[in-house]
Amino acid sequence: MFLKLGVIGIILVVGGIIFSSQIQEIFPNTSTDGIDSLKADVNIMATKSFESAEQKIESSVKQTEKLSEIGHQTIKKTEDAVESSLEQADSKLSEFKENSSEYVEENITNKIPFLDSDE
C-alpha cells in the first residue's frame, strides 16, 4: 500500500515539475508564484487602462476645440448680423426723420396760420 502511494506521489511530483517548466515556456509572464503573476497582470491592465483614458481625453479635447471654434464663428456671424441690422435701422430712422420733417414743413405749417413766419 505504501509502495503504491509512493509511486503515485513520485508521478505527481515529476508531473508537476514538468508541467511548471512547460507553463513557463508557454506563458513567460506567468510565474509559479501567484503574487508575482497577479502583480504583472495588474500592471498590464493598469497600463492599458491609462492608455485608453489618455486617448479618450485627447479625443475629448479635440472635440472641445472644434466646438469652441464653431462657437466663435457663430458669435462672429451674430455680431455681424446685429451690426448690419443696427445700421439698417439707423438709416431708416434717418430717412423717416427727413421725410417727416419735410412733410411737417410742407403740409402742417402752411395750414396753421400762426406758425407762418412770413407775416
Chimera marker file (.cmm) of the C-alpha trace (Angstrom):
<marker_set name="trace">
<marker id="1" x="0.000" y="0.000" z="0.000" r="1" g="1" b="0" radius="0.5"/>
<marker id="2" x="2.779" y="2.457" z="0.879" r="1" g="1" b="0" radius="0.5"/>
<marker id="3" x="4.551" y="1.415" z="-2.299" r="1" g="1" b="0" radius="0.5"/>
<marker id="4" x="1.513" y="2.349" z="-4.404" r="1" g="1" b="0" radius="0.5"/>
<marker id="5" x="1.182" y="5.723" z="-2.632" r="1" g="1" b="0" radius="0.5"/>
<marker id="6" x="4.916" y="6.351" z="-3.116" r="1" g="1" b="0" radius="0.5"/>
<marker id="7" x="4.725" y="5.627" z="-6.856" r="1" g="1" b="0" radius="0.5"/>
<marker id="8" x="1.658" y="7.842" z="-7.255" r="1" g="1" b="0" radius="0.5"/>
<marker id="9" x="3.357" y="10.630" z="-5.260" r="1" g="1" b="0" radius="0.5"/>
<marker id="10" x="6.534" y="10.442" z="-7.376" r="1" g="1" b="0" radius="0.5"/>
<marker id="11" x="4.470" y="10.574" z="-10.570" r="1" g="1" b="0" radius="0.5"/>
<marker id="12" x="2.608" y="13.642" z="-9.298" r="1" g="1" b="0" radius="0.5"/>
<marker id="13" x="5.827" y="15.435" z="-8.260" r="1" g="1" b="0" radius="0.5"/>
<marker id="14" x="7.560" y="14.718" z="-11.586" r="1" g="1" b="0" radius="0.5"/>
<marker id="15" x="4.418" y="15.755" z="-13.492" r="1" g="1" b="0" radius="0.5"/>
<marker id="16" x="4.218" y="18.967" z="-11.509" r="1" g="1" b="0" radius="0.5"/>
<marker id="17" x="7.847" y="19.811" z="-12.240" r="1" g="1" b="0" radius="0.5"/>
<marker id="18" x="7.432" y="19.132" z="-15.961" r="1" g="1" b="0" radius="0.5"/>
<marker id="19" x="4.125" y="20.999" z="-16.077" r="1" g="1" b="0" radius="0.5"/>
<marker id="20" x="5.556" y="24.072" z="-14.316" r="1" g="1" b="0" radius="0.5"/>
<marker id="21" x="8.502" y="24.262" z="-16.720" r="1" g="1" b="0" radius="0.5"/>
<marker id="22" x="6.151" y="23.927" z="-19.711" r="1" g="1" b="0" radius="0.5"/>
<marker id="23" x="3.925" y="26.683" z="-18.337" r="1" g="1" b="0" radius="0.5"/>
<marker id="24" x="6.985" y="28.971" z="-18.103" r="1" g="1" b="0" radius="0.5"/>
<marker id="25" x="7.778" y="28.349" z="-21.767" r="1" g="1" b="0" radius="0.5"/>
<marker id="26" x="4.213" y="28.840" z="-22.976" r="1" g="1" b="0" radius="0.5"/>
<marker id="27" x="3.385" y="31.820" z="-20.734" r="1" g="1" b="0" radius="0.5"/>
<marker id="28" x="6.616" y="33.648" z="-19.880" r="1" g="1" b="0" radius="0.5"/>
<marker id="29" x="4.774" y="36.339" z="-17.868" r="1" g="1" b="0" radius="0.5"/>
<marker id="30" x="3.132" y="33.715" z="-15.700" r="1" g="1" b="0" radius="0.5"/>
<marker id="31" x="5.030" y="32.892" z="-12.589" r="1" g="1" b="0" radius="0.5"/>
<marker id="32" x="4.740" y="29.895" z="-10.346" r="1" g="1" b="0" radius="0.5"/>
<marker id="33" x="4.392" y="32.414" z="-7.573" r="1" g="1" b="0" radius="0.5"/>
<marker id="34" x="0.812" y="33.667" z="-7.695" r="1" g="1" b="0" radius="0.5"/>
<marker id="35" x="1.642" y="37.077" z="-6.224" r="1" g="1" b="0" radius="0.5"/>
<marker id="36" x="4.200" y="37.907" z="-8.942" r="1" g="1" b="0" radius="0.5"/>
<marker id="37" x="1.774" y="36.804" z="-11.630" r="1" g="1" b="0" radius="0.5"/>
<marker id="38" x="-1.000" y="38.896" z="-10.108" r="1" g="1" b="0" radius="0.5"/>
<marker id="39" x="1.266" y="41.965" z="-9.908" r="1" g="1" b="0" radius="0.5"/>
<marker id="40" x="2.272" y="41.569" z="-13.559" r="1" g="1" b="0" radius="0.5"/>
<marker id="41" x="-1.368" y="41.211" z="-14.634" r="1" g="1" b="0" radius="0.5"/>
<marker id="42" x="-2.405" y="44.262" z="-12.621" r="1" g="1" b="0" radius="0.5"/>
<marker id="43" x="0.440" y="46.317" z="-14.102" r="1" g="1" b="0" radius="0.5"/>
<marker id="44" x="-0.536" y="45.303" z="-17.640" r="1" g="1" b="0" radius="0.5"/>
<marker id="45" x="-4.188" y="46.137" z="-17.012" r="1" g="1" b="0" radius="0.5"/>
<marker id="46" x="-3.264" y="49.483" z="-15.431" r="1" g="1" b="0" radius="0.5"/>
<marker id="47" x="-1.086" y="50.407" z="-18.398" r="1" g="1" b="0" radius="0.5"/>
<marker id="48" x="-3.840" y="49.548" z="-20.867" r="1" g="1" b="0" radius="0.5"/>
<marker id="49" x="-6.445" y="51.483" z="-18.900" r="1" g="1" b="0" radius="0.5"/>
<marker id="50" x="-4.181" y="54.560" z="-18.627" r="1" g="1" b="0" radius="0.5"/>
<marker id="51" x="-3.538" y="54.483" z="-22.375" r="1" g="1" b="0" radius="0.5"/>
<marker id="52" x="-7.250" y="54.160" z="-23.067" r="1" g="1" b="0" radius="0.5"/>
<marker id="53" x="-8.037" y="57.052" z="-20.720" r="1" g="1" b="0" radius="0.5"/>
<marker id="54" x="-5.386" y="59.230" z="-22.377" r="1" g="1" b="0" radius="0.5"/>
<marker id="55" x="-6.841" y="58.527" z="-25.807" r="1" g="1" b="0" radius="0.5"/>
<marker id="56" x="-10.354" y="59.377" z="-24.628" r="1" g="1" b="0" radius="0.5"/>
<marker id="57" x="-9.162" y="62.609" z="-23.021" r="1" g="1" b="0" radius="0.5"/>
<marker id="58" x="-7.280" y="63.610" z="-26.176" r="1" g="1" b="0" radius="0.5"/>
<marker id="59" x="-10.342" y="62.971" z="-28.333" r="1" g="1" b="0" radius="0.5"/>
<marker id="60" x="-12.496" y="64.972" z="-25.889" r="1" g="1" b="0" radius="0.5"/>
<marker id="61" x="-10.052" y="67.888" z="-26.035" r="1" g="1" b="0" radius="0.5"/>
<marker id="62" x="-10.109" y="67.820" z="-29.839" r="1" g="1" b="0" radius="0.5"/>
<marker id="63" x="-13.917" y="67.801" z="-29.860" r="1" g="1" b="0" radius="0.5"/>
<marker id="64" x="-13.976" y="70.660" z="-27.349" r="1" g="1" b="0" radius="0.5"/>
<marker id="65" x="-11.615" y="72.683" z="-29.540" r="1" g="1" b="0" radius="0.5"/>
<marker id="66" x="-13.844" y="72.072" z="-32.568" r="1" g="1" b="0" radius="0.5"/>
<marker id="67" x="-16.947" y="73.129" z="-30.625" r="1" g="1" b="0" radius="0.5"/>
<marker id="68" x="-15.154" y="76.215" z="-29.348" r="1" g="1" b="0" radius="0.5"/>
<marker id="69" x="-14.184" y="77.199" z="-32.880" r="1" g="1" b="0" radius="0.5"/>
<marker id="70" x="-17.767" y="76.705" z="-34.073" r="1" g="1" b="0" radius="0.5"/>
<marker id="71" x="-18.972" y="78.823" z="-31.147" r="1" g="1" b="0" radius="0.5"/>
<marker id="72" x="-16.566" y="81.637" z="-32.026" r="1" g="1" b="0" radius="0.5"/>
<marker id="73" x="-17.693" y="81.550" z="-35.662" r="1" g="1" b="0" radius="0.5"/>
<marker id="74" x="-21.337" y="81.677" z="-34.609" r="1" g="1" b="0" radius="0.5"/>
<marker id="75" x="-20.693" y="84.618" z="-32.281" r="1" g="1" b="0" radius="0.5"/>
<marker id="76" x="-18.858" y="86.495" z="-35.048" r="1" g="1" b="0" radius="0.5"/>
<marker id="77" x="-21.706" y="85.889" z="-37.527" r="1" g="1" b="0" radius="0.5"/>
<marker id="78" x="-24.245" y="87.040" z="-34.928" r="1" g="1" b="0" radius="0.5"/>
<marker id="79" x="-22.253" y="90.189" z="-34.180" r="1" g="1" b="0" radius="0.5"/>
<marker id="80" x="-22.046" y="90.981" z="-37.894" r="1" g="1" b="0" radius="0.5"/>
<marker id="81" x="-25.784" y="90.414" z="-38.347" r="1" g="1" b="0" radius="0.5"/>
<marker id="82" x="-26.650" y="92.627" z="-35.359" r="1" g="1" b="0" radius="0.5"/>
<marker id="83" x="-24.318" y="95.360" z="-36.590" r="1" g="1" b="0" radius="0.5"/>
<marker id="84" x="-25.859" y="95.227" z="-40.066" r="1" g="1" b="0" radius="0.5"/>
<marker id="85" x="-29.378" y="95.367" z="-38.601" r="1" g="1" b="0" radius="0.5"/>
<marker id="86" x="-28.452" y="98.375" z="-36.460" r="1" g="1" b="0" radius="0.5"/>
<marker id="87" x="-27.019" y="100.190" z="-39.477" r="1" g="1" b="0" radius="0.5"/>
<marker id="88" x="-30.182" y="99.480" z="-41.489" r="1" g="1" b="0" radius="0.5"/>
<marker id="89" x="-32.392" y="100.645" z="-38.632" r="1" g="1" b="0" radius="0.5"/>
<marker id="90" x="-30.316" y="103.817" z="-38.230" r="1" g="1" b="0" radius="0.5"/>
<marker id="91" x="-30.540" y="104.629" z="-41.935" r="1" g="1" b="0" radius="0.5"/>
<marker id="92" x="-34.303" y="104.019" z="-41.968" r="1" g="1" b="0" radius="0.5"/>
<marker id="93" x="-34.772" y="106.227" z="-38.902" r="1" g="1" b="0" radius="0.5"/>
<marker id="94" x="-32.729" y="108.976" z="-40.520" r="1" g="1" b="0" radius="0.5"/>
<marker id="95" x="-34.787" y="108.662" z="-43.695" r="1" g="1" b="0" radius="0.5"/>
<marker id="96" x="-38.027" y="108.746" z="-41.694" r="1" g="1" b="0" radius="0.5"/>
<marker id="97" x="-36.831" y="111.820" z="-39.801" r="1" g="1" b="0" radius="0.5"/>
<marker id="98" x="-36.038" y="113.656" z="-43.028" r="1" g="1" b="0" radius="0.5"/>
<marker id="99" x="-39.324" y="112.667" z="-44.630" r="1" g="1" b="0" radius="0.5"/>
<marker id="100" x="-41.365" y="113.622" z="-41.586" r="1" g="1" b="0" radius="0.5"/>
<marker id="101" x="-39.577" y="116.994" z="-41.307" r="1" g="1" b="0" radius="0.5"/>
<marker id="102" x="-40.335" y="117.727" z="-44.946" r="1" g="1" b="0" radius="0.5"/>
<marker id="103" x="-43.967" y="116.673" z="-44.501" r="1" g="1" b="0" radius="0.5"/>
<marker id="104" x="-44.403" y="118.880" z="-41.469" r="1" g="1" b="0" radius="0.5"/>
<marker id="105" x="-42.859" y="121.833" z="-43.268" r="1" g="1" b="0" radius="0.5"/>
<marker id="106" x="-44.908" y="121.344" z="-46.437" r="1" g="1" b="0" radius="0.5"/>
<marker id="107" x="-48.312" y="120.476" z="-45.048" r="1" g="1" b="0" radius="0.5"/>
<marker id="108" x="-48.760" y="121.447" z="-41.452" r="1" g="1" b="0" radius="0.5"/>
<marker id="109" x="-47.004" y="124.809" z="-41.260" r="1" g="1" b="0" radius="0.5"/>
<marker id="110" x="-48.943" y="126.059" z="-44.277" r="1" g="1" b="0" radius="0.5"/>
<marker id="111" x="-52.277" y="125.073" z="-42.733" r="1" g="1" b="0" radius="0.5"/>
<marker id="112" x="-51.711" y="126.681" z="-39.334" r="1" g="1" b="0" radius="0.5"/>
<marker id="113" x="-51.740" y="130.464" z="-39.735" r="1" g="1" b="0" radius="0.5"/>
<marker id="114" x="-49.935" y="131.481" z="-36.536" r="1" g="1" b="0" radius="0.5"/>
<marker id="115" x="-46.930" y="129.266" z="-37.458" r="1" g="1" b="0" radius="0.5"/>
<marker id="116" x="-46.442" y="131.102" z="-40.691" r="1" g="1" b="0" radius="0.5"/>
<marker id="117" x="-43.326" y="133.170" z="-40.279" r="1" g="1" b="0" radius="0.5"/>
<marker id="118" x="-43.918" y="135.312" z="-43.375" r="1" g="1" b="0" radius="0.5"/>
<marker id="119" x="-46.448" y="137.600" z="-41.661" r="1" g="1" b="0" radius="0.5"/>
<link id1="1" id2="2" r="1" g="1" b="0" radius="0.2"/>
<link id1="2" id2="3" r="1" g="1" b="0" radius="0.2"/>
<link id1="3" id2="4" r="1" g="1" b="0" radius="0.2"/>
<link id1="4" id2="5" r="1" g="1" b="0" radius="0.2"/>
<link id1="5" id2="6" r="1" g="1" b="0" radius="0.2"/>
<link id1="6" id2="7" r="1" g="1" b="0" radius="0.2"/>
<link id1="7" id2="8" r="1" g="1" b="0" radius="0.2"/>
<link id1="8" id2="9" r="1" g="1" b="0" radius="0.2"/>
<link id1="9" id2="10" r="1" g="1" b="0" radius="0.2"/>
<link id1="10" id2="11" r="1" g="1" b="0" radius="0.2"/>
<link id1="11" id2="12" r="1" g="1" b="0" radius="0.2"/>
<link id1="12" id2="13" r="1" g="1" b="0" radius="0.2"/>
<link id1="13" id2="14" r="1" g="1" b="0" radius="0.2"/>
<link id1="14" id2="15" r="1" g="1" b="0" radius="0.2"/>
<link id1="15" id2="16" r="1" g="1" b="0" radius="0.2"/>
<link id1="16" id2="17" r="1" g="1" b="0" radius="0.2"/>
<link id1="17" id2="18" r="1" g="1" b="0" radius="0.2"/>
<link id1="18" id2="19" r="1" g="1" b="0" radius="0.2"/>
<link id1="19" id2="20" r="1" g="1" b="0" radius="0.2"/>
<link id1="20" id2="21" r="1" g="1" b="0" radius="0.2"/>
<link id1="21" id2="22" r="1" g="1" b="0" radius="0.2"/>
<link id1="22" id2="23" r="1" g="1" b="0" radius="0.2"/>
<link id1="23" id2="24" r="1" g="1" b="0" radius="0.2"/>
<link id1="24" id2="25" r="1" g="1" b="0" radius="0.2"/>
<link id1="25" id2="26" r="1" g="1" b="0" radius="0.2"/>
<link id1="26" id2="27" r="1" g="1" b="0" radius="0.2"/>
<link id1="27" id2="28" r="1" g="1" b="0" radius="0.2"/>
<link id1="28" id2="29" r="1" g="1" b="0" radius="0.2"/>
<link id1="29" id2="30" r="1" g="1" b="0" radius="0.2"/>
<link id1="30" id2="31" r="1" g="1" b="0" radius="0.2"/>
<link id1="31" id2="32" r="1" g="1" b="0" radius="0.2"/>
<link id1="32" id2="33" r="1" g="1" b="0" radius="0.2"/>
<link id1="33" id2="34" r="1" g="1" b="0" radius="0.2"/>
<link id1="34" id2="35" r="1" g="1" b="0" radius="0.2"/>
<link id1="35" id2="36" r="1" g="1" b="0" radius="0.2"/>
<link id1="36" id2="37" r="1" g="1" b="0" radius="0.2"/>
<link id1="37" id2="38" r="1" g="1" b="0" radius="0.2"/>
<link id1="38" id2="39" r="1" g="1" b="0" radius="0.2"/>
<link id1="39" id2="40" r="1" g="1" b="0" radius="0.2"/>
<link id1="40" id2="41" r="1" g="1" b="0" radius="0.2"/>
<link id1="41" id2="42" r="1" g="1" b="0" radius="0.2"/>
<link id1="42" id2="43" r="1" g="1" b="0" radius="0.2"/>
<link id1="43" id2="44" r="1" g="1" b="0" radius="0.2"/>
<link id1="44" id2="45" r="1" g="1" b="0" radius="0.2"/>
<link id1="45" id2="46" r="1" g="1" b="0" radius="0.2"/>
<link id1="46" id2="47" r="1" g="1" b="0" radius="0.2"/>
<link id1="47" id2="48" r="1" g="1" b="0" radius="0.2"/>
<link id1="48" id2="49" r="1" g="1" b="0" radius="0.2"/>
<link id1="49" id2="50" r="1" g="1" b="0" radius="0.2"/>
<link id1="50" id2="51" r="1" g="1" b="0" radius="0.2"/>
<link id1="51" id2="52" r="1" g="1" b="0" radius="0.2"/>
<link id1="52" id2="53" r="1" g="1" b="0" radius="0.2"/>
<link id1="53" id2="54" r="1" g="1" b="0" radius="0.2"/>
<link id1="54" id2="55" r="1" g="1" b="0" radius="0.2"/>
<link id1="55" id2="56" r="1" g="1" b="0" radius="0.2"/>
<link id1="56" id2="57" r="1" g="1" b="0" radius="0.2"/>
<link id1="57" id2="58" r="1" g="1" b="0" radius="0.2"/>
<link id1="58" id2="59" r="1" g="1" b="0" radius="0.2"/>
<link id1="59" id2="60" r="1" g="1" b="0" radius="0.2"/>
<link id1="60" id2="61" r="1" g="1" b="0" radius="0.2"/>
<link id1="61" id2="62" r="1" g="1" b="0" radius="0.2"/>
<link id1="62" id2="63" r="1" g="1" b="0" radius="0.2"/>
<link id1="63" id2="64" r="1" g="1" b="0" radius="0.2"/>
<link id1="64" id2="65" r="1" g="1" b="0" radius="0.2"/>
<link id1="65" id2="66" r="1" g="1" b="0" radius="0.2"/>
<link id1="66" id2="67" r="1" g="1" b="0" radius="0.2"/>
<link id1="67" id2="68" r="1" g="1" b="0" radius="0.2"/>
<link id1="68" id2="69" r="1" g="1" b="0" radius="0.2"/>
<link id1="69" id2="70" r="1" g="1" b="0" radius="0.2"/>
<link id1="70" id2="71" r="1" g="1" b="0" radius="0.2"/>
<link id1="71" id2="72" r="1" g="1" b="0" radius="0.2"/>
<link id1="72" id2="73" r="1" g="1" b="0" radius="0.2"/>
<link id1="73" id2="74" r="1" g="1" b="0" radius="0.2"/>
<link id1="74" id2="75" r="1" g="1" b="0" radius="0.2"/>
<link id1="75" id2="76" r="1" g="1" b="0" radius="0.2"/>
<link id1="76" id2="77" r="1" g="1" b="0" radius="0.2"/>
<link id1="77" id2="78" r="1" g="1" b="0" radius="0.2"/>
<link id1="78" id2="79" r="1" g="1" b="0" radius="0.2"/>
<link id1="79" id2="80" r="1" g="1" b="0" radius="0.2"/>
<link id1="80" id2="81" r="1" g="1" b="0" radius="0.2"/>
<link id1="81" id2="82" r="1" g="1" b="0" radius="0.2"/>
<link id1="82" id2="83" r="1" g="1" b="0" radius="0.2"/>
<link id1="83" id2="84" r="1" g="1" b="0" radius="0.2"/>
<link id1="84" id2="85" r="1" g="1" b="0" radius="0.2"/>
<link id1="85" id2="86" r="1" g="1" b="0" radius="0.2"/>
<link id1="86" id2="87" r="1" g="1" b="0" radius="0.2"/>
<link id1="87" id2="88" r="1" g="1" b="0" radius="0.2"/>
<link id1="88" id2="89" r="1" g="1" b="0" radius="0.2"/>
<link id1="89" id2="90" r="1" g="1" b="0" radius="0.2"/>
<link id1="90" id2="91" r="1" g="1" b="0" radius="0.2"/>
<link id1="91" id2="92" r="1" g="1" b="0" radius="0.2"/>
<link id1="92" id2="93" r="1" g="1" b="0" radius="0.2"/>
<link id1="93" id2="94" r="1" g="1" b="0" radius="0.2"/>
<link id1="94" id2="95" r="1" g="1" b="0" radius="0.2"/>
<link id1="95" id2="96" r="1" g="1" b="0" radius="0.2"/>
<link id1="96" id2="97" r="1" g="1" b="0" radius="0.2"/>
<link id1="97" id2="98" r="1" g="1" b="0" radius="0.2"/>
<link id1="98" id2="99" r="1" g="1" b="0" radius="0.2"/>
<link id1="99" id2="100" r="1" g="1" b="0" radius="0.2"/>
<link id1="100" id2="101" r="1" g="1" b="0" radius="0.2"/>
<link id1="101" id2="102" r="1" g="1" b="0" radius="0.2"/>
<link id1="102" id2="103" r="1" g="1" b="0" radius="0.2"/>
<link id1="103" id2="104" r="1" g="1" b="0" radius="0.2"/>
<link id1="104" id2="105" r="1" g="1" b="0" radius="0.2"/>
<link id1="105" id2="106" r="1" g="1" b="0" radius="0.2"/>
<link id1="106" id2="107" r="1" g="1" b="0" radius="0.2"/>
<link id1="107" id2="108" r="1" g="1" b="0" radius="0.2"/>
<link id1="108" id2="109" r="1" g="1" b="0" radius="0.2"/>
<link id1="109" id2="110" r="1" g="1" b="0" radius="0.2"/>
<link id1="110" id2="111" r="1" g="1" b="0" radius="0.2"/>
<link id1="111" id2="112" r="1" g="1" b="0" radius="0.2"/>
<link id1="112" id2="113" r="1" g="1" b="0" radius="0.2"/>
<link id1="113" id2="114" r="1" g="1" b="0" radius="0.2"/>
<link id1="114" id2="115" r="1" g="1" b="0" radius="0.2"/>
<link id1="115" id2="116" r="1" g="1" b="0" radius="0.2"/>
<link id1="116" id2="117" r="1" g="1" b="0" radius="0.2"/>
<link id1="117" id2="118" r="1" g="1" b="0" radius="0.2"/>
<link id1="118" id2="119" r="1" g="1" b="0" radius="0.2"/>
</marker_set>
